[in-house]
Amino acid sequence: MSDKERSETSVGSVTEALPNALFRVKMQNGEEKLAYLSGRMRLNRIKVLIGDSVEMILDPYGGKGRIVRRLDNKRPT
């Protein structure tokens, strides 16, 4: 089994932006985790703001999560 098959993805909402592209994310089950931006999101300069819904891959050992996708938010303009 490869690491990609073993990794668990979760959806959450960004509650706090921290220095060095770290974010505090509240997951759907109510748990809060620290997460960092994936390298591809940094290269493509995708901005993540407070309140955004994100998809993240959780570390199997309980560490930080990696934000891999910013989900489409329907914000009123």
C-alpha positions in Angstrom: 0.0 0.0 0.0 1.4 3.4 -0.9 1.2 6.5 1.3 -1.5 8.0 -1.0 -3.7 5.0 -0.5 -3.2 5.1 3.3 -3.7 8.8 3.8 -7.0 10.0 5.1 -8.6 13.2 3.7 -10.9 15.5 5.6 -12.8 18.7 5.0 -12.7 21.6 7.3 -13.0 25.3 7.7 -10.0 27.7 8.4 -10.4 29.5 11.7 -7.1 31.2 12.1 -4.1 32.1 9.8 -0.7 31.7 11.5 2.8 32.7 10.3 4.7 30.6 7.7 1.6 29.4 5.8 0.2 27.6 8.8 -3.5 27.5 9.5 -5.8 26.3 12.3 -8.5 24.3 10.7 -11.8 23.1 12.4 -12.7 19.8 10.9 -16.3 18.6 10.4 -16.1 16.4 13.5 -15.4 19.5 15.6 -11.7 18.7 16.1 -9.1 21.5 15.5 -5.8 20.8 13.8 -2.8 22.7 12.5 -2.4 22.5 8.8 0.2 23.8 6.3 -0.2 24.6 2.5 1.0 22.0 0.1 3.9 22.8 -2.2 1.7 23.0 -5.3 -0.6 25.5 -3.7 2.4 27.7 -2.8 3.8 27.5 -6.3 0.4 28.5 -7.8 0.0 31.2 -5.2 -3.5 30.0 -4.1 -4.6 32.2 -1.2 -6.4 30.7 1.7 -8.4 33.1 3.9 -10.2 32.7 7.2 -13.6 31.1 6.7 -12.5 29.1 3.6 -13.4 25.5 3.3 -10.4 23.3 2.6 -9.6 19.7 1.9 -6.7 18.4 3.8 -4.7 15.1 4.1 -4.2 14.1 7.7 -0.9 12.7 8.9 -1.4 9.1 10.0 0.7 9.8 13.1 -1.5 12.6 14.4 0.7 15.6 13.4 -0.1 18.5 11.1 -2.5 18.2 8.2 -1.6 19.3 4.6 -4.0 21.5 2.8 -4.3 20.2 -0.7 -7.4 22.0 -2.0 -9.4 25.1 -1.4 -13.1 24.3 -1.9 -15.5 26.5 -3.8 -17.1 29.0 -1.4 -20.2 30.8 -2.3 -19.6 34.2 -0.7 -22.0 37.1 -1.2 -20.4 40.1 -3.0 
